Amino acid sequence: MDFTKLKSNYYFLDDKAYTEDDLLVYNVTAYQLHGKVTELELRKYFSQFGDVLKVYLQRDKYATGTAEPPIGVVHFAHPLAAARALQRFSHELQKKRFFVNACESWEQPEAYRGGVDFNARIAALNLNGDLIDFYTTMRTNILQLNDECLETICLYLPLRDQIRFSRVCRRFRDIFKHICKCTSKVFNMNQLIGMTLWDIREFFEMAGANIEELFGAVPYNYQDRIDFISELSPRVRRVDLNCNNVESASLLRFLERFHAVTYVELHNFSLNDNSLLALRKLPNLRALILDQSFELTGKNLCKLYQLHELSLFGCENLQTSHFIDICKCLFNLRSLDIRHCKMLTSRAYSEMVRNCRQLEQLKISCEKEVNYDCVAQLHA
């Protein structure tokens, strides 16, 4: 991961830092540490900001080699100390610059112990000019309602509020989990728009095991930190995604953990030949639908030999030589879409007829200089 592009996941208020979920920041992470930095050196450095409770080093889970620098995690005793560390623009250790960001919301000490006092925020409400005190003994206690009533109330809430409802107590969490089991196994990723990373993580922790199909837009603002979705959704078999503004490395890291997936459809995303190799990690992949991947020449597609369906609509740089390799290696191919693949020659189509003996559905568009007579010889 390029940590220089990592967005801040906190804001400041009254000299304290808060996560995007309004939790006080006590714990921070140090990225791109250089040299053989030790935990003792980190503790000494961060002690200048305030009392340090705990310091440890961990390997970056996105690291591709053993030489990648570790990540430092620092737990402060007071949020003011954490805020001071985050307010400093430049950090340096062993004469090398490094970056500091807040730990995620679920890694803060107040995450699951009611750090945000919502009751205090709505202790009084002015409605029609009358001041209503929520702390009077006459108010209704929501916990006195049975589970069926609470479930009905929860269903009236938007998904984001349902997730926050589930954080109130164990009973509410169990109610939301029950709702997840009874709702559709098809999930629209567009519902994640406006959610924080913690909201997204909690939803998939509770609902991921029941989801079998994902479609919609990838949340690009968290694209480099949502790989947990695939880890928490082991039963997903179909993925149909709009990948606008999503980087190739982030999307492929996201996809390659869906070990049960059989169908992948990608829109507004241009795969290149090397990126395709990541899809070899999907042993059950049977259908690959790509839309206008202009960088694709088809070089490594022949290595996805298990495919039954392949769509290369608008892949204008698909080369005849690589297409012939595809036809020879994908012997189970039953559906093929090569419309607007303008680089294919007459030889490409004759080799397709010769090798694609199982082909049942073919979509093509006609170019002036190509002879398509051989297509009529396809086996019925």
N, C-alpha and C positions, 0 to 999 in steps of 0.2 A: 504494500500500500504506500502511496505517496502521501506522507503525512503533512507535507507543505500545503496540500490542497484540502486538508481536513478542516471542516467547518467547526466553529465554536459551538458547543452544545450547552451553553450557559448564558446567563445575563446577570447584570449587577443591579442591586437595589439596596440602598442604605449601607454601602460599604461591604455588603455580603454578596456572594455569588449563589445563584439558583440554577438548577437544571431547567430544561424546557418544560418539565412537569412540575415546576414550582417547588422543588425540594432543595433544601439547603445543601450546598456543596461542602463536604468534609474531605472527600477522597479525590485525588487527582492522579493523572498518569503522565509520565515523562516519555516522549517518543524520540526516536533517532538518537539514542545515546551512543556516543562513539568511544572506541577504545575499551579497555577492560575495566569499566566502571563497576565498583562494588556497592553492595547495599550500605556499607558503612559510609562511603563517600556521599551517597545520595542522602542519607540521613543527616550528615553534617551540613550538606548544602541547603536542604530544605528547612533545617532548624532555624535558619535566619528569619523565616517568615512566622514561626511560632512553634509550639510544642508538637512534636511528631510522635504518634502512637505506634506506628508500624510502617516498615518499608520492606518491599521485596521486589525481586526481578522475575519476570516471566518472559517466555519466548513469544514473539509475535505469532499468532495463529495463522496469519497470512504469509508468513515467511516462506520463501521457496528454497532456502538453503541454510546450512548450519552457520554460515558466516553472518547472517542477518543480525543486526543489533537487537538486544532485548528491550523490553518495555519495563519501565520502573513504575511501581504503584506506591503511592504515599498516602497514608491515613493521618490526617491532622486531628488534634484534640478539639480545635475550635474552628468554626466556619470563617472567622475573620482571617485566620492564618492561611486557609485555602484560597480565600479571595485575594490576599496579598500576592500569593504565588501566581495566580492567574492574571492579575493586573500587570505584572511585569512583562513587558513585550519581549525582552531578550533574555534567554537563560544560557549559561555557559559553564561547562565542566570539562576539565582536562583540555582547556583551550579550544573546545569544540562547542558549537551552538546546538541546542536541542529545543524541543517544543513541549509545552505543557497544555493539557486539556483536562476538563472535568471527567471523572469516571461517569459511566452511564447512570441513569436514575436508579435502576434496580441494584446498583452497587453502592449507593449511598446509605448511611446508617438509618435514616428516617423513612426509607422506602416502604417498609411494611409495618411501621409502628405509629401510623397516624401523624406524620410530621406536619401535614397541612391541616390546620384546624378549621375545617369548613363551617362548623357550627358557630365558631366565633365570628366568622365573616358575615353570617346571616342571622345574628342574634336578634336583630330587629329589622322589620320590613315595613316601610311606609306604604300602605295600600289604601287607596281612596281617602287619604288624609288621616287614617287611623293607624297608630303604631301597634304592631302585633309583636308580642314577646314570645319567641319560640321556647323560652325556658319556663313558661308557666306550667303548672301541674295539669292544666286542662288539655294540653296538646296530645295528639294521638301518637302513640309509639309505634313506629312502623314494624318493629320486631314482633309486635303482637299479632300481625297478620300471618295467615298460614302461607305455606310455600306456593300454593296455586295463585293466590292473590299477588304475591311478590313476583312470581314469574310473569304474570300478566302486566304488571307495572313495568318490569324490566323490558318487555317486548315493545312497549310504547317508546322507549328511548332510542336515540341513534346509537349505532354500534360503539362509537367512542365512549358515550356515557354509560353504556352497558358494561364496558370493560372497567370503568372507574367505579361503577356500582359494585362490581365483583371484588374490589379491593377493600370494601368497608369492613367485612368480617368473613369468616370461614363459611357461614351459612349462605351469604349472598354469592360467594364464589361457587359453591356447590350448585346453587340455582342456575347460575350462568352456564356452568358446565353441562347441566341437564338440557338447557336450551340448545346448546351447541350440538348435542347428540341428536336432537329431534329435528333440527333444521336441515336445509339442503346441503348436500355434499359437494355442491358446486359453489365456489367462492369468487366474487367479483373483486379484483384487486383495487378497483377504483374506490372502494369503500375505505381504503387506507389513507386516502387524501385528507390532509389536515390532522392526522394522528401523529403523535410523537413516537420515537423509536421504542420507548417502554410500552406504550399502548399496543403497538404492532407485536412486540415480543410476547406480551401477556396474552393477546388474542390467540396467537398460534400455539402457545403453551397449553391453552385450554381447549382450543378447537381444532388444532392442526391434525390430530390423529383421526378425525372424522372426514377430512377434506380429501376428495378424489380428483377434483378438477379445479384449476386456477385459470382465470382469464382476466383481461384488463391491463391497466398500465402499471409498470414497475415504478415504485416510488423513488424517482431519480435522486431526490435530496438525501436519501439514505442508501443509495445503491451499493456503496462499498461496505455496508454494515448489516445487510439483511440476509446473509447466508443461513442464519438460524431458521428461516422460514422452511427451507428444504429439509433441514435436520429435524424439525418438529412436525413435518408433514410427510411421514414415510409412506402413506398410501396414495399419494398423488400419482395419477396415471396419464393425465392430459394437461398440457400447459399451452395456453394461447395468449401471447403477451404482446402489448404495444411497448416497444423499447425506446421510445423517443428520448434523446439526450442521455441514454445509458451507455457507459463505457463498456467495451468488449470484455475486458478482464473481469469486471464486476458481474456482468450477466452470466458469463461462462462459469465463474465460481459458484454462482447461485444455482445454475442449472445442473451442474455435474453431480450434485448431491441427491438429486431425485432418482434414486436407483430403481424405483418401480415404474418410472414414466415410460409410456409407449408412444406418445404423440407429442411432438413439439412444433408449435407454429409461432413464428416471430415476424412482427411487423415493424417498419421504421427502424430497422437494424441491419447493418451491413456486415456480414461475416466475411472474414478472409480465409484463405486456405489453411493457414496455421491454426486459426481458431477452431476449425472443424475437428481437429484432433481431440479437443476436450470432450466432444460428444461420444467418443469411444468409451468413455467411462459410464455410459448409459447402456447396460447390457440388454435391456428389454426394449430399446427404441425401435419402433416399427415404421413410424411416419415422421418425416421431416418436411415442414412447409416453410420455405423462405420466400421473402417478398423483396425483389429488387436489391439483391446483394451485389452491388456493382463491382466490388473488389474480388469476387469469387471467380476463379478460373476452373474450379472443379477438381483441382489437383489431388486432394485427399478424400474426396467423397467416396471413392472406390473402397476405402477402408471401413466404411459403414455398411458392411456386407449384409447385415441383418435386416435392412430396410425393405418394406413391402410397398411403401408409398413415398414418392419424392416429388416435390414441387419446387421448381427453380424459376418461377415466373419473373420475367424482367431481369434475369441475371445476364446482362448483355455481354459480359466478358467470359462466359463459359466457352472453353476451348474444345475443339473437335477431338483432339488427342485424349484429353482427360475425360470427355464424355464417352468415348469408346471404352476406356478403362472402367467407367461406371457401369456400362452395359454388360461388360464381361464379368464383373465381380458381383454385381447385385442380381444374382440369378433368381431371387424370389420376388423381384419387382413386379407389382401388379398394377400400379397406378403411377403415371408419369406426366408432369406438366412442364413443358419447355417452351411455352409461349414467350415470344420476344427475346429469345436467346439468339441474337443476330449473328454470332460468330460461327454457328454450326453450319457445316457444309453438307453436300449430298452424301458424302461418305459416312458422316455421322449417322444419318438415318438408315443407310443400308446396313451398317453394323448393329444398329439398334434392332432392326428386324431380325437379323441373324442370331443375336444373343439373348434378347429379352423374350424368351419363349413363354413366360407366364403372364405377359402384359395383357391386362383386360381393359384398361382405360388410358387413353393418350390424348393430351391437349397440346396442339401446336398452332403456331401462326406462320403464315407463308411469306417467304422472302423471294425476291424476283429471280435470283441466280441459283436457287436450290431446286433440285429435282426430287419431288415427293412421291413419284410413282411407286416406289418400293414399299411405302407405308401400307398400300393395299394388300401386301403379302403377309401382313401380321396374322398370326394364328388366331382364329376365332375362339 
